[in-house]
């Protein structure tokens, strides 16, 4: 329960705390109380978790209101960790505990031997400290975790000093007891050792722990949250059935249901470029292509769908695209950096490693080949949204046998003005894209139109290093 903070100073003894109206409350009741207040006042609850407003978040709120422990089931990059960490916002700003206690014992309901003895000895003069919200959340990655890490172990120094091994005073507490009265999360639950799962089952069922065979009857007050890949979680033998049965809520996460949501995530998460004097401008079609690349990767038959394709792919690709555009502008001495189609060739470094090829496909393809096909498909999808093929007939006809257009990653913006002079028919689609604003944006629009015509099969393309040449002929040329 919150303490009235209008009065000063803050309570520092048990008597001062009780005089201010403090009453013991479980962490799940505390989270429920704060959630009810947020719902009644229509305040945002998980403002940085995008795309889950009508799907996942209502299920999380139901679990909190029901006082359930939670497991989030989803592939990588579906904001599972962010959801867990955002639940800290449902805790009070700070809670009192008995000063010096390893497990931040409730002053009015201590559970460890040291604090019970201290309260018995000092009574209302028991010293009180305050535990901030940010420190009441703990997280652990399951692989490599030992039982002693989570639960605890005997302290050799205390045993050597004469403390009986069966005594609570001989124990060194692990992470879970240390987050008594808080939220503790475990990522990749199926990777936990069988014995650790049994220990978690005891905590969920009896709220007690056992260390080296010695039962320690702690009435632990915790909200436990887990994450797992759904395929691993449902595989027989990966999770003991008793543990799975004790988790109150299984909540399935998902990737953004629309490209617009994915773009909002990019804009929220991508690093803001402010370190140099360049003016950075990203055309809308370039941002759409970056997110469409991730969508195409998730749908590609060559990509392992069980592994998933993280939202971090879009964020990293967007940052790499901007970095390449800035590098070009700095090298050429131009004051404006605008991403072009040629910058997409730099995305291999930020894409490789974030997609996993399907190991069960019979045909042998390289990661480089798959990434190229995914990028080309993304460009085609976005281009078709801007232009109907029949509207570009006159532009295609302008590519006579003796007409070709060359672009390059290191080509100055001024070069694209000469392209307009040679092929004036390209001006109309460039104008539709907003290329009349400035020269750098116009160059980006020109490259998009040329690459779009190639993906539509209207013109051919050849590539030699950074140099790209578009010419009249079949659009199926190697690129």
N, C-alpha and C positions, 0 to 999 in steps of 0.2 A: 504494500500500500504506500502511496506517495505521502511524504511528509510535507506539511505546510511550509513553504519556503519564504513566506512573507515576513516571518519573524527571523531575527538574527540573534546570536550566532547559530550555526548548524549544531545539532545535538552531538555531543562527544562522549556522553556516558549513557548507560542503559536507562537511568532515571529520567534524563532529559529527553531521551527518545520516546519513552512511554508517555511522558507528559505532553508530547506533541501529537499524540494520537496514533503512533505506529502500531500496526497489527501485522502478525505474520501472514504471509500469502504465498502460495506456490507460484513457481515461475509461469506455469501455464495459465493460472488464474490472472496473474499480472498481465500476460500477453493478451488474454481475452478482454480484460478491462480496458486496456489501451486501444485495442482494435474496435471495441464498441464505441469508444469516444470518437475515433477517426471516422467510423461509418456514420455516426449521428451528425457529425459536423461536415461530412462530405469532403474530407481532406484526402489528398493522394496518399496511398499506402506503400506501393512499390513504384515510385515515379520513374526509376531508371530501367525498369524491366518492361520492354516494349513488345507488343504483339500478343500478349497473354491476357489482355484486359477482359475478354469474354470467354476465355477457355481455362487456363491454368490458375490464374489468380483467384477466381471465385472458389475453386477447389481448395486452394491454400487457406483462404479465409474460413471456409467450412471446417477444415482440420483444426485450425487454431480455436475456433469457437467450441469445437467438440473435445478439446484438450488431447488431441492425438499426436503421437510421434509420426514422422512423415518419411517416406522414401520417394525421391524424384527419379522417375524412369525415363531415360532419353539418351539419344546419341550425343556425341561430343559437340560442343558449341551450341547448346540449346539453353544457355543461361541458368543451368542448374545451380552452379556455385553462387551466382549472383543472387538467385532467389533465396538461398540459404542465408547468405550474408545480409540480405535486406531484411530478414526477419528480426535482426537486432533492433530495428526501428520500432518494434512492438514492445520493447522493454522500457522500464522507467529510466530516466536520465542517470540515476545512481541509486544504489540501495545500501543500507547500513549493514555492517558485519562486525563481528568481534575482532578487534584489532590484533594483528599478528597471526590470525588463523590461516592455515594453508588452504583450506577449502571454503573460506569466506562464510563461516557459519552464521546463521540467522541468530541475532542477539536474543530473541524471545523463544527460539526453538533450536538450541544447539544440538548437534548430533555426534560430534567428536568428543573423545574423552577429555582432551585438554581444555576445550571450551566449557564443557559441563562442570569441570572442576573449578575453572576460573569464575564462572557465574556463581557457583556455590560459595566460593571464597570471598569474592568482592561484592556480590549482590548488585545493588543498583549503581555502584561505582565502577562496574565493568566498562572498560574503555571501548569506544565505538569508532570505527573508521568507515569510509565510504568507497564503494566499488562502482566505478563509472560504467555506463552502458557499453562503451566500445571494448572493454576488457572482459565482458561476460560472454563472448562468443569464442569458441575454439573449434579448430578444424584439423583433420588428419587425413592423409592419403593412405588408403588401405595397404597397397603393396609394401612389403617389408616391415609392416607394423608388428611389434611383439606384444605379448600379453602384458609385460611389465610397463610398456609405454602407455597403454590405455588404462590399465587397472592399478598397477603398482607392484612393488616387490619388497622383500625384507631389506632393511637398511643395515649393511654389515657393520658399520661403525656403532650403531645403537646396540646391536646384538653383542658385539665385542665388549661394549661397555657394561654388559650385565643385564640388559633388558631381555625379558623372556620372549622367545620367538612367537609365542601364541598371544602376545600382548599387542594391542593396537599401537602402542608407543614404538614398536619395533618396525613399523611399516613406513615405507616411502610411497606416497600416493602418486598414481599415474594421472593422465590427463582428465579422465572422466570424473573422478572424485574432485579434482581441482576446479572443475566447472560446475560443481554443485551450485544450484540456484542460477544457472545460466543455460545457454544453448550450446550443444556440442554436435558437430557434424563430422561424418565420415564419408569421404569420396570413394567410389568404386567398392561398395560393400561386398560383392561376391569374391573379391580378391583377399578378403580376410581369412586367416587361418581358422580351421574348424573349432579349435579350442577357444579362440577369441569370440567366435560367434556364440558359443555356449555361454561365455561370460556375459555377453550382451543380452542374451536371452534372460539370464538371471536378473540383470539390471531392469529390463523391461517388465519382467513378471513380478519379481520380489523387491526390486529396488535395493538389492544388497550386492555386495561384492565378496569374492573369496580370493585371498592371496596366499599362494603356496599351500593350499589346502586348509588354511585357517579362515573360518567364516567371520566376516566383519559385518555386523548387522547395522548397516548405514541406511537410513531412510533417505536415499539420495533424491534430490529434487532437480530434475533435468527435463529439458525438451531435447530429444534426440532426433536428428535429421540425417538422412542418408541419400546418396546418389548411386545409381547403378545403370549399366547398359541393359535395356529390357531383355535382350537375348540371353545375356549372362545370368540375369536375375531369374529368368524362367527355366534355365537349364537345370535338369535334375542333378542333385549332388552339389551344386554351387552354394546354395543357401539352405541351412537347416530349416525344416518346415516349422519348427516351434518358433524360431526367430521371426520368420516371415509372417506367421500368424499373429504375432504380438504387435507388429507395426500397424498403427491405426489407419493410416491413409497411404495408398499408392497413387501417386499423381503422375500422369504421363505428360511429358513436355513435347514440344514440336518445333520445327523450324518455322520461320515467318510464313504466314499463309498468303502473303502478297508481296510483290516487289516493292511496293510503296513502304511497307513496314521494314523491309530489309534496308532500304535507303535511309530511313529514319535512324536505324541502328548504326549505319555507316556514319551519318552526320553526327551522331551522339558520341561515338567511340573513337573515330579516327583522330589522329594527332593533329592539333591545330598548328598550321605553319605560320610562325610569326618572327622567325629569327633573322630574316634578311629583309632587304628593302624591295624585294620583288612584289609586284601585284599579282596574286594568284587567283585565277578564275577557272572554274570547272564547268564546262557546258553540261546541261541536263542530260544530253544523250550519252555522255561519257560515264556519268554516275550510273545511269540505267544499265549500260553495258557491263560495268563492274559487278553490279548485283546480279545481272542476268547470267554472267559467267558462273556464279555460285549456283544459281538455279539449274543451269544446264549440267553442271557437275553432279548435282544430286540426282538428275534424271538420266545421266549417261549410263549406258549398259556396260561400259568398261570400268566403272567406278564401283567399289565395294559399298553397297548400300548398308550393310550391317555395321560398318565403321562410321558411316555418315560423313557429311561435309560441314565443317564448323562455320558459324557466322564470322569467325575470325578470318576466313579466306577473303571475304569481301573487304573487311577492314584493312588487312595487310595489302591486298591488291590495290586498293584505293590509295593508300599511303605510298606504295611503290610507284604508282602512276604519277602522283604528284611530285615525288622525288625526281623522277626522270625528266619531267617537264621543267622543274626548277634547275636541274643540272644543265639542260640544254640552254635555257635562258641565260644562266650565269656564264656559260662558255661563249655564247654568241654576243654577250653584252646587251641583251634585250631586257627591258624593264618589266615585261609582263610575261608570266608563265601560264600557258594554257595547254592542258593535255591534248594530244592528238592520237590518231589511230596508231602511229608508229610507237607510241609509248606502251601499247599493249604487249609488244614483244618483250618488254622488260619484266612482265608478270610471271615468267617461269620461275624466277627465284622465290617469289612469295607464294606461288601455287604449289610447287613441288614440295612434297612432305605433308601438305594439308589434304591431299587426296590420296586414297589408297586404291590401287587397281584391283579389280575383281580377280582373285587367284583361281577361280573355277572356269574362266572363259577359255575355250580351246585355242582360239587364234592368239598369236603372240603380237602384242603391240607395245610400243614404248610409251613411257610417261610423256615424253616430249610430243609424240604424235597425238596422244589423247588430249593434252592441254591445247594444242593448236586447233584441233577439231572443236573443242568446247568453246574456245574464244571466237572462232569463225561462226559457229551457230549462234552465239550470243549477239554478235554484230548483226547478223541477218535478221534475227527476231526484232531487235530494236529498230533497224532500218525500215523493215516492213511496216512498223507502226507509224512511221513518219511519211512514207511515200508508197503510193501504188505503182506497180511496175509500168503500167500503161502511161503514167504521167511523165515518165522519163524517156520517152521514145526519141524526142529531138536531141536530148543530151547524148544518148547512145549513138545516134546517127552522126554526131559530131566527131566521133572517133573513127576517122577514115584510116585506111591502111598506113598512111604516112604520119599519123598523129599519135603521139604517145605522151604520157605525163609521168614525170619522175618526182618522187618524194623521198625524204630521208629523215632519219632521227635528228641529224645535225644540220638540216636545211634551214636557213634564215627565213623569217616571216616574209620578208620582201619577195622571196622567190614565188610565193603563191599569188602575188598580184600579176605576175607574168602568166600564170596558168589561166587566170580570168581573161587576160587579153587574148590568149590563144583559143580558149574555149568559152566564149561568152554565155553559152547555154547553161553553164554550171551555176551562173549567178542566181537564177530563180530558186533552185532548191537550197542554196547557201543562204539566201535571204530568208526563206521560210524557217531555217534553223537559227536565225538571229545573227548570222555572220556579218551583218552590216554595222555592228557595234564598234568593233575595232579590228585591226589587222591580225592580231594573234588569234582572236576568236574565229576570224574568217578562215585562217589557215586550217584550224581544227575542223571546221565545217566542210571545207573542200576535201580533206582526207577522208572524212566520214562518208561523204557522197561517193567518192571514188571506190572506197572499200565496200560500201553497200552495193554498188553496181556489180562489183566482182562477186560478192556472195550471192547476188541474184542471178548470176550466170550471164550478165550482159556484156561484160568486158573481161579480158584476161589480165592476169597479174604475174609478174616474175619478180624474184627477189635475189639479190646478190649482196650478202652482208646486210648493212643498214639501208642499202639502196633498193627502193621498190619502184617498179615500172608498170604502169597501167596502159593497155593498148587494146585495139580492136581485135576481137577474136573470141574464142570460146572462153567462158568464165571459169572453166574447170582447170585452168593452168595451175601448175605447182606453185604454192606460195609458202 
